[in-house]
Amino acid sequence: MVSLQETHEDFLKYLKDKDRANATIIAYAKDVNQLINFVTAAGKVSPEEIDEENLADFIKKLEEEHYTPKSISRKINAIRTYFKSLKENKIITEDPSTTLTHPKIELTPPRILSKMEYRALRDACRQGVRISAVVELLLQTGIRIGELRRLKLSDVEFGEGGTPGKIRVESWGKNPERTIPLNKPAQEALKAYIEIRPKTKEETVFVTKTGRPFLIRNIRTTINRYFKTAGIEKAKVNDLRHTFVATHLSRGVSLTTVSRLAGHRRLTTTEKYLQHITRPKEESVSLTEL
């Protein structure tokens, strides 16, 4: 009889073999571990002993603990994938997760900074060379915070004679490599930071005063502090990416171009922004004009 803990370890290998994104592997591992702890407390020691009622009780407990419908939906996906792996590996013959249903999720529109908020944030950051470069890159290129964290000096190419530069975003998980132009504000801010960047063997662009990588949690904390300084309420770091996508679409950049620059794997992801913006009739805006 295979123990639940053994199946958890096998599940991680299963996800890696399926080439799932690192973020998905981490999240699903935690979700399934939470389920295992729950059923273990109920006296279950192997996956064959878990039935539909156990899973229903687990979802009910999540609801009672006020998990959001989105979080519960992800956990259901993790549980279904877990039992799928068990069945494929012939550890179980019946899959109890097939009866699970996703809760209804009310999709909220993306938070897009207004022109006033956009300017206020940039003004608030102006005295900090590093944070100014961070914010300009997030606003002007739409890269994810994790991509900004991993950006290396060798990924940056500055333009000369007024021409735009570009950055290379490495492939990560299922996200393919892509190149994004650097417009004048982003290029100037990044140049200014690199000139005063602490000398270090570290290759990542953004580092601390001691030359160590500027970690995601610290980037997020710093930007949140500047949101507060700028008087911008209910905003998150990812809203800078939302603003990039919406701004380019509203100014007439083609849907396929914006989707490619943002690194969306599906065009439908980019299309969702269209219902929240007004596009011009003529789609002829150059990226260097934005």
Secondary structure, 3 states (H helix, E strand, C coil): CCCHHHHHHHHHHHHHHCCCCHHHHHHHHHHHHHHHHHHHHCCCCCHHHCCHHHHHHHHHHHHHCCCCHHHHHHHHHHHHHHHHHHHHCCCCCCCHHHHCCCCCCCCCCCCCCCHHHHHHHHHHHCCCHHHHHHHHHHHHHCCCHHHHHHCEHHHEECCCCCCCEEEEECCECCECCEEEEECHHHHHHHHHHHHHCCCCCCCECCECCCCCECCHHHHHHHHHHHHHHCCCCCCCCHHHHHHHHHHHHHCCCCHHHHHHHHCCCCHHHHHHHHHHCCCCCCCCCCHHHC
